[in-house]
C-alpha cells in the first residue's frame, strides 16, 4: 500500500508543478501583451504626431511657395509698369569729344562726320532687330521732316548687321537721313556704345552735348527745345528743359 501511495503523490506533485509553470508562462504572456499594446499605442501616437507635424510643415511650405509665386509676378509687373511709365530723356553729356568716323551708307557712298561741322548733328546708333530702335526710326523721320529747313543733320549708324538686311529694312521704311553701316562695330566701340538704341547730339563743333540711352520721342517739346538750344544762331544754350540724371 505504501508503494502505491508514493507514485500517486509524485503524480500529484508533477501536475501541480505543470500548472505552476503554465500559470507563470500565462502571466508572462499577459504582461508581454500588455507591454506590446502600450508600446504600439505609443508608437502609433508618435507616428501620428510625426505625420501631423510633417503635414503641417508641408502645408506651410505650400502656402509660402504660393505667396512667393504670386508676389514675384506682381513685383515684376509693378517694376515693368514703373519703367515703362517713365520715358527716357536727353541728358547732358559729361564726357569728352568723340572720335570722328568715316562710314559707308546703304548705297556705298562714304560719309565723313567731320563734313557736318557747323551744324547740329544727331548720331543715332541702332539695329533693325531691336524693337525699340525700329520704333524710334519713325520718330527720327518725323524730326527730320519737322526740321528740314534748320541746321540739323541726322545720322543713323547701324551696328554690326549684314548690308542686305539693312537695305531691305529701309526699302520698306524709307527715311530722309543718312543710314551708315558700322559693319565691324569699330565706331560704336570707340564711342563706348553699350546699349541700343543710343543717341548723341553734337553741337556745331562736333562736341557731344546731349545723349540718351534707350528710345526717345523726338517730337516732344522739351526735346525740340533742347536741340534748338544748340543752334549756333540761338546764342548761348539754355538747357533748363534737360533732365540731368
For each residue, the residues with C-beta under 8 A, 3 or more apart:
1: 4 5
2: 5 6
3: 6 7
4: 1 7 8
5: 1 2 8 9
6: 2 3 9 10
7: 3 4 10 11
8: 4 5 11 12
9: 5 6 12 13
10: 6 7 13 14
11: 7 8 14 15
12: 8 9 15 16
13: 9 10 16 17
14: 10 11 17 18
15: 11 12 18 19
16: 12 13 19 20
17: 13 14 20 21
18: 14 15 21 22
19: 15 16 22 23
20: 16 17 23 24
21: 17 18 24 25
22: 18 19 25 26
23: 19 20 26 27
24: 20 21 27 28
25: 21 22 28 29
26: 22 23 29 30
27: 23 24 30 31
28: 24 25 31 32
29: 25 26 32 33
30: 26 27 33 34
31: 27 28 34 35
32: 28 29 35 36
33: 29 30 36 37
34: 30 31 37 38
35: 31 32 38 39
36: 32 33 39 40
37: 33 34 40 41
38: 34 35 41 42
39: 35 36 42 43
40: 36 37 43 44
41: 37 38 44 45
42: 38 39 45 46
43: 39 40 46 47
44: 40 41 47 48
45: 41 42 48 49
46: 42 43 49 50
47: 43 44 50 51
48: 44 45 51 52
49: 45 46 52 53
50: 46 47 53 54
51: 47 48 54 55
52: 48 49 55 56
53: 49 50 56 57
54: 50 51 57 58
55: 51 52 58 59
56: 52 53 59 60
57: 53 54 60 61
58: 54 55 61 62
59: 55 56 62 63
60: 56 57 63 64
61: 57 58 64 65
62: 58 59 65 66
63: 59 60 66 67
64: 60 61 67 68
65: 61 62 68 69
66: 62 63 69 70
67: 63 64 70 71
68: 64 65 71 72
69: 65 66 72 73
70: 66 67 73 74
71: 67 68 74 75
72: 68 69 75 76
73: 69 70 76 77
74: 70 71 77 78
75: 71 72 78 79
76: 72 73 79 80
77: 73 74 80 81
78: 74 75 81 82
79: 75 76 82 83
80: 76 77 83 84
81: 77 78 84 85
82: 78 79 85 86
83: 79 80 86
84: 80 81
85: 81 82
86: 82 83
87: 216 217
88: 212 213 214 215 216
89: 212 216 222 242 243 245
90: 201 210 211 212 216 222 223 226 242 243
91: 210 211 212 242 243 244 245
92: 209 210 239 242 244
93: 200 208 209 210 211
94:
95: 208
96:
97: 206 207 208
98: 123 190 191 200 202 206 208
99: 190 191
100: 112 113 114 206
101: 112 113 187 190
102: 110 111 112 113
103: 110 111 157 180 181 182 187
104: 108 109 110 111 180 181
105: 108 109 110 111 178 179 180 181
106: 163 166 167 170 179 181
107:
108: 104 105
109: 104 105
110: 102 103 104 105
111: 102 103 104 105 115 155 178 180
112: 100 101 102 115
113: 100 101 102 116 121 123 155 206
114: 100 117 206
115: 111 112
116: 113 119 121 153 155 202 206
117: 114 204 205 206
118: 151 204 232
119: 116 151 152 153 204
120: 151 152 153 201 202 203 204 227 230 231
121: 113 116 152 153 155 201 202 206
122: 140 143 152 153 154 155 199 200 201 202 227
123: 98 113 155 157 191 199 200 201 202
124: 136 140 154 155 156 157 197 198 199
125: 157 159 182 188 191 193 196 197 198 199
126: 130 133 136 137 156 157 158 159 196 197
127: 130 133 158 159 160 161 196
128: 133 134 158 161 165 166 169
129: 161
130: 126 127 133 134 196 197
131: 134 135
132: 135 136 197 214 215
133: 126 127 128 130 136 137 196 197 215
134: 128 130 131 137 138
135: 131 132 138 139 215
136: 124 126 132 133 139 140 197 215 216 218
137: 126 133 134 140 141 156 173 175
138: 134 135 141 142 173
139: 135 136 142 143 215 216 217 218 219
140: 122 124 136 137 143 144 154 156 175 177 218
141: 137 138 144 145 175 176 177
142: 138 139 145 146 218 219
143: 122 139 140 146 147 152 154 218 219
144: 140 141 147 148 152 154 175 176 177
145: 141 142 148 176
146: 142 143 219 224
147: 143 144 150 152 227
148: 144 145 176
149:
150: 147 228 231
151: 118 119 120 204 231 232 233
152: 119 120 121 122 143 144 147 227
153: 116 119 120 121 122 177 178
154: 122 124 140 143 144 177 178
155: 111 113 116 121 122 123 124 177 178 180
156: 124 126 137 140 175 177 178 179 180
157: 103 123 124 125 126 180 181 182 187 188
158: 126 127 128 161 166 179 180 181 182
159: 125 126 127 182 185 188 193 196
160: 127 182 183 184 185 188
161: 127 128 129 158 165 166 181
162: 165 166
163: 106 166 167 181 183
164: 167 168
165: 128 161 162 168 169
166: 106 128 158 161 162 163 169 170 179 181
167: 106 163 164 170 171
168: 164 165 171 172
169: 128 165 166 172 173
170: 106 166 167 173 174 175 179
171: 167 168 174
172: 168 169
173: 137 138 169 170
174: 170 171
175: 137 140 141 144 156 170 179
176: 141 144 145 148
177: 140 141 144 153 154 155 156
178: 105 111 153 154 155 156
179: 105 106 156 158 166 170 175
180: 103 104 105 111 155 156 157 158
181: 103 104 105 106 157 158 161 163 166
182: 103 125 157 158 159 160 185 186 187 188
183: 160 163
184: 160
185: 159 160 182 188 189
186: 182 189 190
187: 101 103 157 182 190 191
188: 125 157 159 160 182 185 191 193
189: 185 186 192 193
190: 98 99 101 186 187
191: 98 99 123 125 187 188 200
192: 189
193: 125 159 188 189 196 198
194: 198 213
195: 198 213 214
196: 125 126 127 130 133 159 193
197: 124 125 126 130 132 133 136 213 214 215
198: 124 125 193 194 195 211 212 213 214
199: 122 123 124 125 211 212 216
200: 93 98 122 123 191 208 210 211
201: 90 120 121 122 123 208 209 210 211 226 227 230
202: 98 116 120 121 122 123 205 206 207 208 209
203: 120 206 207 209 230 232 237
204: 117 118 119 120 151 230 232
205: 117 202
206: 97 98 100 113 114 116 117 121 202 203
207: 97 202 203
208: 93 95 97 98 200 201 202 211
209: 92 93 201 202 203 230 237
210: 90 91 92 93 200 201 226 227 230 239 242
211: 90 91 93 198 199 200 201 208
212: 88 89 90 91 198 199 216
213: 88 194 195 197 198
214: 88 132 195 197 198
215: 88 132 133 135 136 139 197
216: 87 88 89 90 136 139 199 212 220 223
217: 87 139 220 223
218: 136 139 140 142 143 223 224
219: 139 142 143 146 223 224
220: 216 217 223 224
221: 224 225 241
222: 89 90 225 226 241 242
223: 90 216 217 218 219 220 226 227
224: 146 218 219 220 221 227 228
225: 221 222 228 229 241
226: 90 201 210 222 223 229 230 239 241 242
227: 120 122 147 152 201 210 223 224 230 231
228: 150 224 225 231 234
229: 225 226 234 237 238 239
230: 120 201 203 204 209 210 226 227 234 237
231: 120 150 151 227 228 234
232: 118 151 203 204
233: 151
234: 228 229 230 231 237
235:
236:
237: 203 209 229 230 234
238: 229 241
239: 92 210 226 229 242 244
240:
241: 221 222 225 226 238
242: 89 90 91 92 210 222 226 239
243: 89 90 91
244: 91 92 239
245: 89 91
